[in-house]
Amino acid sequence: MKKYITIFAVFAFLGVAALLFKVGSRSMTPSGVANALLVQEAFSNNTNIQSGDMINLPQPVSDGQVSVEEALRLRRSIRNYKDEPLQLEELSQLLWSAQGITNERGFRTAPSAGATFPLEMFVVVNNVEHLGKGIYHYHPHEHQLAFLREEDVSSALFRACLSQSMILDGGAVLVFAAVFERTTSRYGERGERYVYNEIGHAGQNVHLQAAALNLGTVVIGAYRDDEVEEILQLGDRYRVLYLMPVGKI
């Protein structure tokens, strides 16, 4: 009798362990993907997606397989991309590289004069898995995207950027904007120089991260400022300073 009780106990234990493993495996699905799938489903069903709705992004990787030296060697301005979607994990990593939080004090991946953090990252989504086309705002402290509005602005943005095809072909366009007053209120007129410096730091971070992910990107500074800002409708606080389309190569 004891023999059968022992056998039953073993099988019961294995059954419970299998159930826990199954549940645990589900819980390991990145919350950003699950959350973004709900947003994508809402887009496809034409249900209400409200401006300001938040989307969790997959957690960024901080121990990649490509060294800094290798990324520097690989970094190039790449203008031709495949017609393939970016993965949400890739977009997450790119945004983190530009302005991600790297310690408990809120410091970021790019240096900022006096930790004034004037930069704001926006994303024009053309072709990203699990995200609908539209404009999004990156929130670095929460590592989330705020949905701003559903609209395909790629053609209008392409024309405002002097018909540079990368705007149409990239899976996403990273938009670097700045609130100058955050820095100039402390440093006066010289603060403007610090903002431009910071844009360069963040842009190079994206270039190196793209190289490490085997993605293509290029910096776009040639565009009609007023047109771009009117198309994006980010608000009067923000001045657009840089655009970086990103795509598969």
C-alpha positions as CSV (number, residue, x, y, z in Angstrom):
1,M,0.0,0.0,0.0
2,K,2.8,2.4,0.9
3,K,4.4,1.7,-2.5
4,Y,1.2,2.9,-4.3
5,I,0.9,6.0,-2.1
6,T,4.5,6.9,-3.0
7,I,3.9,6.5,-6.7
8,F,0.7,8.6,-6.5
9,A,2.6,11.3,-4.6
10,V,5.3,11.4,-7.2
11,F,2.8,11.7,-10.1
12,A,0.9,14.4,-8.2
13,F,4.1,16.4,-7.6
14,L,5.0,16.1,-11.3
15,G,1.5,17.2,-12.3
16,V,1.7,20.3,-10.1
17,A,5.2,21.1,-11.3
18,A,4.1,20.9,-14.9
19,L,1.1,23.2,-14.2
20,L,3.3,25.8,-12.5
21,F,5.8,25.7,-15.3
22,K,3.0,26.3,-17.8
23,V,1.7,29.3,-15.8
24,G,5.3,30.6,-15.3
25,S,6.0,30.4,-19.0
26,R,3.0,32.5,-19.8
27,S,4.0,35.1,-17.2
28,M,7.4,35.4,-18.9
29,T,5.8,36.8,-22.1
30,P,7.1,40.5,-22.2
31,S,4.4,42.7,-20.8
32,G,5.0,45.2,-23.5
33,V,4.1,42.8,-26.2
34,A,1.0,41.7,-24.5
35,N,-0.1,45.3,-23.9
36,A,0.8,46.3,-27.4
37,L,-1.3,43.4,-28.8
38,L,-4.3,44.8,-27.1
39,V,-3.7,48.1,-28.7
40,Q,-3.2,46.5,-32.1
41,E,-6.5,44.6,-31.7
42,A,-8.2,47.8,-30.7
43,F,-6.9,49.5,-33.8
44,S,-8.1,46.7,-36.1
45,N,-11.5,46.6,-34.5
46,N,-11.9,50.4,-34.6
47,T,-12.5,50.6,-30.9
48,N,-11.6,53.6,-28.9
49,I,-7.9,54.3,-28.4
50,Q,-7.5,57.4,-26.4
51,S,-4.7,59.9,-26.7
52,G,-2.5,59.4,-23.7
53,D,-3.1,55.6,-23.4
54,M,0.1,54.0,-22.2
55,I,1.9,51.0,-23.7
56,N,4.5,49.0,-21.8
57,L,7.7,48.4,-23.7
58,P,9.7,45.2,-23.4
59,Q,12.6,45.7,-20.9
60,P,15.8,46.8,-22.6
61,V,18.9,44.5,-22.7
62,S,22.0,45.9,-21.0
63,D,24.4,43.0,-21.8
64,G,24.2,42.6,-25.5
65,Q,26.5,40.4,-27.6
66,V,28.2,43.3,-29.7
67,S,31.0,45.2,-28.0
68,V,31.2,49.0,-28.1
69,E,34.2,48.8,-30.3
70,E,32.4,46.5,-32.8
71,A,29.4,48.9,-32.9
72,L,31.7,51.8,-33.6
73,R,33.3,49.9,-36.4
74,L,29.9,49.0,-37.9
75,R,28.2,52.4,-37.5
76,R,27.2,53.8,-40.9
77,S,24.6,56.1,-42.3
78,I,22.2,53.7,-44.0
79,R,19.4,54.9,-46.2
80,N,17.9,51.8,-47.8
81,Y,15.8,49.4,-45.7
82,K,13.9,46.2,-46.3
83,D,10.1,46.2,-46.4
84,E,9.9,44.3,-43.1
85,P,8.5,45.5,-39.7
86,L,10.6,46.4,-36.8
87,Q,10.1,44.3,-33.7
88,L,8.7,46.0,-30.6
89,E,11.8,44.8,-28.7
90,E,14.0,46.6,-31.3
91,L,12.1,49.9,-30.9
92,S,12.2,49.6,-27.2
93,Q,16.0,49.2,-27.3
94,L,16.5,52.1,-29.6
95,L,14.4,54.4,-27.4
96,W,16.3,53.3,-24.3
97,S,19.6,54.0,-26.0
98,A,18.5,57.5,-26.7
99,Q,17.0,58.5,-23.4
100,G,16.7,55.5,-21.1
101,I,17.0,55.7,-17.4
102,T,20.2,54.1,-16.1
103,N,20.2,54.6,-12.3
104,E,18.0,55.3,-9.4
105,R,18.7,59.0,-9.6
106,G,17.1,59.2,-13.0
107,F,20.3,59.7,-15.0
108,R,20.1,58.7,-18.6
109,T,22.1,57.0,-21.4
110,A,23.1,60.4,-22.8
111,P,24.7,63.2,-20.7
112,S,22.7,66.3,-20.0
113,A,23.9,69.7,-18.8
114,G,23.0,70.0,-15.1
115,A,20.7,67.0,-15.5
116,T,18.1,69.3,-17.0
117,F,17.0,66.7,-19.6
118,P,15.6,69.0,-22.3
119,L,15.1,66.2,-24.9
120,E,11.8,64.4,-25.6
121,M,11.5,61.4,-27.9
122,F,8.6,60.9,-30.2
123,V,8.0,58.0,-32.6
124,V,6.3,58.0,-36.0
125,V,5.3,54.4,-36.5
126,N,5.2,53.2,-40.1
127,N,5.7,49.4,-39.7
128,V,6.3,48.1,-36.2
129,E,5.0,44.7,-35.0
130,H,2.1,45.0,-32.5
131,L,1.8,48.8,-33.0
132,G,-0.7,50.7,-35.2
133,K,0.5,53.5,-37.4
134,G,0.5,56.8,-35.6
135,I,2.5,59.1,-33.4
136,Y,3.8,58.1,-29.9
137,H,5.7,59.8,-27.1
138,Y,8.4,57.9,-25.1
139,H,8.3,58.2,-21.3
140,P,11.7,57.1,-20.1
141,H,11.0,56.8,-16.4
142,E,8.2,54.2,-17.0
143,H,9.8,52.9,-20.2
144,Q,6.4,53.3,-21.9
145,L,5.0,54.8,-25.0
146,A,2.1,57.2,-24.8
147,F,-0.2,56.9,-27.8
148,L,-0.9,60.4,-29.2
149,R,-2.9,59.9,-32.3
150,E,-3.6,57.3,-35.0
151,E,-2.6,58.8,-38.4
152,D,-0.4,57.8,-41.2
153,V,1.8,61.0,-41.6
154,S,4.6,59.4,-43.5
155,S,3.8,60.9,-46.9
156,A,3.4,64.4,-45.5
157,L,6.5,64.0,-43.4
158,F,8.4,62.7,-46.5
159,R,7.5,65.9,-48.4
160,A,8.5,68.1,-45.5
161,C,11.8,66.3,-45.3
162,L,12.6,67.2,-48.9
163,S,11.5,63.9,-50.3
164,Q,14.0,61.8,-48.5
165,S,12.8,58.2,-49.1
166,M,14.0,56.9,-45.7
167,I,11.0,58.6,-44.1
168,L,8.7,56.4,-46.0
169,D,10.8,53.2,-45.9
170,G,11.8,53.0,-42.3
171,G,9.7,50.9,-39.9
172,A,9.8,53.9,-37.5
173,V,11.0,57.5,-37.5
174,L,12.5,58.6,-34.2
175,V,11.8,62.3,-33.6
176,F,14.2,64.2,-31.3
177,A,12.5,67.3,-29.8
178,A,13.6,69.7,-27.1
179,V,12.1,71.9,-24.5
180,F,14.9,74.6,-24.5
181,E,13.6,76.3,-21.4
182,R,14.5,73.4,-19.2
183,T,18.2,74.2,-19.9
184,T,18.2,77.9,-20.7
185,S,16.4,78.7,-17.4
186,R,19.6,77.6,-15.6
187,Y,22.3,78.4,-18.1
188,G,20.9,81.3,-20.0
189,E,21.7,81.7,-23.7
190,R,24.5,79.3,-23.5
191,G,22.0,76.6,-22.6
192,E,21.0,76.5,-26.2
193,R,24.4,75.1,-27.1
194,Y,24.1,72.5,-24.4
195,V,20.8,71.3,-25.9
196,Y,22.4,70.8,-29.3
197,N,25.3,69.0,-27.7
198,E,22.9,66.7,-26.0
199,I,21.1,65.9,-29.3
200,G,24.4,64.8,-30.7
201,H,25.1,62.5,-27.7
202,A,21.7,60.8,-28.0
203,G,21.8,60.5,-31.8
204,Q,25.1,58.7,-31.6
205,N,23.7,56.4,-29.0
206,V,20.9,55.4,-31.4
207,H,23.4,55.0,-34.3
208,L,25.5,52.6,-32.2
209,Q,22.5,50.7,-30.9
210,A,21.2,50.3,-34.4
211,A,24.5,48.9,-35.5
212,A,24.5,46.4,-32.6
213,L,21.0,45.3,-33.6
214,N,21.9,45.0,-37.3
215,L,19.5,47.8,-38.2
216,G,19.9,50.8,-40.5
217,T,19.5,54.4,-39.6
218,V,20.6,57.9,-40.7
219,V,20.3,61.4,-39.2
220,I,18.0,63.8,-41.0
221,G,18.6,67.5,-40.4
222,A,17.3,68.8,-43.7
223,Y,13.6,69.5,-43.4
224,R,11.2,72.4,-43.3
225,D,10.9,73.1,-39.6
226,D,7.5,74.6,-39.5
227,E,6.0,71.9,-41.8
228,V,7.4,69.1,-39.7
229,E,6.1,70.6,-36.5
230,E,2.7,71.3,-38.0
231,I,2.4,67.7,-39.2
232,L,3.5,66.1,-35.9
233,Q,1.3,68.5,-33.8
234,L,3.5,68.0,-30.7
235,G,2.6,71.3,-29.1
236,D,4.2,74.7,-28.8
237,R,6.7,73.6,-26.1
238,Y,8.6,71.3,-28.4
239,R,11.1,72.1,-31.1
240,V,12.0,69.3,-33.5
241,L,15.7,69.1,-34.0
242,Y,16.5,65.7,-35.4
243,L,14.8,62.8,-37.2
244,M,16.2,59.3,-37.4
245,P,14.3,56.7,-39.5
246,V,15.2,53.1,-38.6
247,G,14.7,50.0,-40.7
248,K,15.8,46.4,-41.4
249,I,18.8,46.1,-43.7
